[in-house]
């Protein structure tokens, strides 16, 4: 068994990103790897008790283990609910006549030209 494995830790803000390569013991947890990487010192806003983490876009828990070559990703909190944003866009499209008021879909050509 190898003494160390190599993993990456990633975090991104709109204006600044960081991808760190870390050599860790094979039995290290996600949280231990994040702490060892030093990324928490680079980005003081990271709060592991509130933010989700994943490995290659797959959500994981802080006590999960990783394998060599994995990339741990720390996700930023959402600033808006995606479902709510889509609902607002759909309502606006209905008001502007770009969407059918009943179905929410695109207006039917034959229906709009006969009116």
N, C-alpha and C positions, 0 to 999 in steps of 0.2 A: 504494500500500500504506500502511496506517495506521501511524503512529509507535508506537502502543500499543494493546493489547487489554485488556479488563477480564475478569478471572476471579475466582473465589472459592476460598478455602481453608477447609475445615471440619475440626474435630476436636471430639469430644465425650466427656466422662466422665459417669457417672451424675449427678453433682452440678453439673457445669459444662460449658458448651458455648461454642464460639467459631466464628463465621462471618465471615471477613475478606474484604473486596473489595480487589483489588490491580490496579493498572495496570502491565502488563509489556510488554516487547518481544515482537513476534509469534513470534520464534524461540526463546523461553525454554523450558527444559526444566521438567518437573514439579518436580525437585529445586530448581532455581534459583528457581522461583516460591515454593515452600514457604519457602526460606531468606529470600527477599526480603519475604515477608509478615510476618515477625516472630513467627509462631506458635511457633517453637522456643524463643523467649525466654519466652513465656507459659506453655508446658507443657514443663518441663524433662525430663519422663519420655519424651518422644517420641524414639525411636531409629530413624531412617530406614534404618539397616542391617538392622534386624530387623522393623520393622512394614511391613505392606502398605499400598499407596496405590491409589486408584482415581479415575476420573472418572465422575460420575453412576452409581455402583455397579458400574462395569466396571473390573476390575483393570488397572492400567497399570504400566509400568516408570518408574523415576525419570528416565531419559533421554528419555522420550516427550515429544512436543510437544502442546500443547492449542490449542483455538481460542477465540475470543471467546465469553464467556457460559458457559464450562465451569465446573464446580465440582470442585475437587480435594478428595478426602476421604482423611484419614489414619485408618486403622483401628487400633483397639486390639487387642492380642493376646488370643486366646481364653483364658479361665481354666479351661475344661473342654472336653473333646472332646464335641461334640453327639451323636455316635453312641454314645459310652459312656453319656451321660446317658439317652438313649432306651432303651438296652438295660437299664439299671437300672430305669427306670420299668416296662418290660414285665415284667421278672422279678418286681417287686413286685406288679403286677396279677395275675400268675399265682398267686402265693402267697396273695393275698387273695381269689382266686376271681372276680376281675373279668375275667379273660381265660382262654380255653381253654388248658389245659396243653400240648396238642399243637400247635395251629395258632397260638396267640398272639392269635387274634381274640376277639371278644366271645363269651361262652358262648351256645350256641343255646338258645332258649327251650324247645323241645320236649324237648331232651336234658336240661335241668336240671329240668324239672317231672316227668319220669318217673323220676328217680333217688330 
